[in-house]
Amino acid sequence: MSGDERMCGVRAVGDDARHEPLGNAPTCGGLTVTDSLVIPARVAAVSAVLVDVGGVAAWNPAFSRMSAEGSAVVGRAYPVTVRGILPGEVRYLEIGERRIETSWTFPGFAEVSEWVLEPAAGGTRVTHTFRHSGTVASLLSRGFATAATLRLGRLRQEVLRREVARRAA
């Protein structure tokens, strides 16, 4: 792995190096997008959706299929099919009480995402930041300008759907 990849947040399994939050990391020449939204739910409810590997494809339509179930494990590679045709993988780089960091890659594309969860009036403020790198990412950069906002909206819908189901059970 090159030094540039390591600085951009892409790590090999077993790499013990500590990792700076996206806000402190170099941009690596790629697109960086951020947005935030208050979701009317507890931090734990939002976190549960973010780390449910088998459920990610339900609210993130970029992933047609993820070959996993249950809660994410830091460092494990989860096979994913992107947009129905591209093989790739998702890794959870950090899972904390209030911060979750992931990466997903497929040929020519890498994304490092950060989800920061903060208690707020009316629920949980979720700030989502991601950075893209790679040739394919450069070609698709305009299409990702509003992706953080869209992901937050879909995350909100999934959290609320699960909260309703939990209350009805």
C-alpha positions as CSV (number, residue, x, y, z in Angstrom):
1,M,0.0,0.0,0.0
2,S,1.4,3.4,-0.9
3,G,1.9,6.2,1.6
4,D,-0.7,8.3,-0.1
5,E,-3.3,5.5,0.3
6,R,-2.5,5.2,4.0
7,M,-2.9,9.0,4.4
8,C,-6.2,8.9,2.6
9,G,-7.6,6.5,5.1
10,V,-7.4,3.2,3.1
11,R,-5.8,0.6,5.3
12,A,-4.9,-3.0,5.0
13,V,-6.5,-5.5,7.4
14,G,-4.4,-5.7,10.6
15,D,-3.0,-2.2,10.2
16,D,-2.8,-0.9,13.8
17,A,-2.0,2.7,12.8
18,R,-4.3,5.3,14.5
19,H,-6.3,7.2,12.1
20,E,-7.2,10.9,12.1
21,P,-10.8,12.0,11.7
22,L,-11.6,13.1,8.2
23,G,-11.7,16.8,9.3
24,N,-8.0,16.5,10.2
25,A,-6.8,14.3,7.3
26,P,-5.3,15.5,4.0
27,T,-7.8,15.8,1.1
28,C,-5.7,13.6,-1.2
29,G,-7.0,15.6,-4.2
30,G,-10.4,14.0,-4.0
31,L,-13.9,15.3,-3.4
32,T,-14.9,15.9,0.2
33,V,-18.6,16.5,1.1
34,T,-20.2,17.1,4.5
35,D,-23.7,17.8,5.8
36,S,-25.7,17.3,9.1
37,L,-29.2,16.6,10.1
38,V,-31.0,16.1,13.4
39,I,-32.7,12.7,13.5
40,P,-35.5,12.4,16.1
41,A,-34.1,9.3,17.8
42,R,-31.5,8.4,20.5
43,V,-27.8,8.2,19.6
44,A,-27.9,4.4,20.2
45,A,-30.8,4.0,17.7
46,V,-28.9,5.8,15.0
47,S,-25.6,4.0,15.7
48,A,-27.5,0.6,15.5
49,V,-28.6,1.3,11.9
50,L,-25.1,2.5,10.9
51,V,-23.4,-0.7,12.2
52,D,-26.0,-3.2,10.9
53,V,-24.0,-4.5,8.0
54,G,-26.9,-6.6,6.6
55,G,-29.1,-3.5,6.6
56,V,-26.9,-1.0,4.9
57,A,-28.2,-1.8,1.4
58,A,-31.8,-1.1,2.6
59,W,-31.0,2.6,3.0
60,N,-27.9,3.2,0.8
61,P,-29.0,2.4,-2.8
62,A,-25.4,2.5,-4.0
63,F,-25.1,-1.0,-2.5
64,S,-27.2,-3.5,-4.4
65,R,-26.1,-6.3,-2.1
66,M,-23.9,-6.8,1.0
67,S,-22.8,-10.3,1.9
68,A,-23.1,-10.0,5.6
69,E,-25.4,-10.0,8.6
70,G,-25.3,-8.6,12.1
71,S,-23.1,-5.9,13.6
72,A,-20.0,-4.7,11.9
73,V,-16.6,-5.7,13.1
74,V,-13.7,-3.2,12.8
75,G,-11.3,-4.2,10.0
76,R,-13.3,-7.0,8.5
77,A,-13.9,-6.8,4.7
78,Y,-17.5,-7.1,3.7
79,P,-18.1,-8.0,0.0
80,V,-20.6,-5.6,-1.7
81,T,-22.1,-5.2,-5.1
82,V,-22.2,-1.6,-6.2
83,R,-25.0,-0.4,-8.5
84,G,-25.8,-4.0,-9.3
85,I,-22.6,-4.8,-11.2
86,L,-19.4,-3.7,-9.6
87,P,-17.7,-5.9,-7.0
88,G,-16.3,-4.0,-4.0
89,E,-15.8,-4.1,-0.3
90,V,-16.8,-2.2,2.8
91,R,-14.7,-1.9,5.9
92,Y,-15.5,-0.4,9.3
93,L,-12.4,1.5,10.3
94,E,-13.7,2.7,13.6
95,I,-16.8,2.1,15.6
96,G,-17.2,4.4,18.6
97,E,-20.0,5.5,20.8
98,R,-20.3,8.8,18.9
99,R,-18.2,8.2,15.8
100,I,-18.3,5.6,13.0
101,E,-15.8,5.5,10.2
102,T,-16.1,3.3,7.1
103,S,-14.4,2.8,3.8
104,W,-15.7,1.3,0.6
105,T,-13.8,0.6,-2.5
106,F,-14.3,-0.8,-6.0
107,P,-11.9,-0.6,-8.9
108,G,-11.0,3.0,-9.5
109,F,-12.9,4.3,-6.5
110,A,-12.4,4.7,-2.8
111,E,-14.5,6.5,-0.2
112,V,-13.8,7.1,3.5
113,S,-16.9,8.1,5.4
114,E,-17.3,9.5,8.9
115,W,-20.6,9.6,10.9
116,V,-20.4,11.8,14.0
117,L,-23.4,11.4,16.4
118,E,-24.1,14.1,19.0
119,P,-27.1,14.4,21.3
120,A,-29.2,17.4,20.3
121,A,-32.5,19.0,21.1
122,G,-35.1,16.7,19.5
123,G,-32.8,13.8,18.9
124,T,-29.3,13.1,17.5
125,R,-27.4,15.5,15.3
126,V,-25.7,13.3,12.7
127,T,-22.8,14.9,10.7
128,H,-21.8,12.9,7.7
129,T,-18.5,13.6,5.9
130,F,-17.0,11.6,3.1
131,R,-14.0,11.8,0.8
132,H,-13.5,10.2,-2.6
133,S,-10.4,9.3,-4.4
134,G,-9.6,7.4,-7.6
135,T,-10.1,7.8,-11.3
136,V,-13.8,6.7,-11.3
137,A,-14.5,9.0,-8.3
138,S,-13.0,12.0,-10.3
139,L,-15.3,11.2,-13.2
140,L,-18.4,10.9,-10.9
141,S,-17.7,13.8,-8.6
142,R,-20.6,16.1,-9.8
143,G,-23.0,13.3,-9.0
144,F,-21.8,13.1,-5.4
145,A,-22.2,16.8,-4.5
146,T,-25.5,16.2,-2.7
147,A,-24.8,12.6,-1.6
148,A,-24.2,13.4,2.1
149,T,-27.6,15.1,2.3
150,L,-29.4,12.2,0.5
151,R,-27.7,9.6,2.7
152,L,-28.7,11.5,5.9
153,G,-32.3,11.6,4.7
154,R,-32.4,7.9,3.9
155,L,-30.6,7.1,7.3
156,R,-33.3,9.2,9.0
157,Q,-36.1,7.2,7.3
158,E,-34.5,3.9,8.2
159,V,-34.0,4.9,11.9
160,L,-37.6,6.1,12.2
161,R,-38.9,2.9,10.4
162,R,-37.0,0.8,12.9
163,E,-38.2,2.8,15.9
164,V,-41.8,2.4,14.8
165,A,-41.3,-1.3,14.4
166,R,-39.6,-1.6,17.8
167,R,-42.5,0.3,19.5
168,A,-45.1,-1.9,17.7
169,A,-43.4,-5.1,18.8
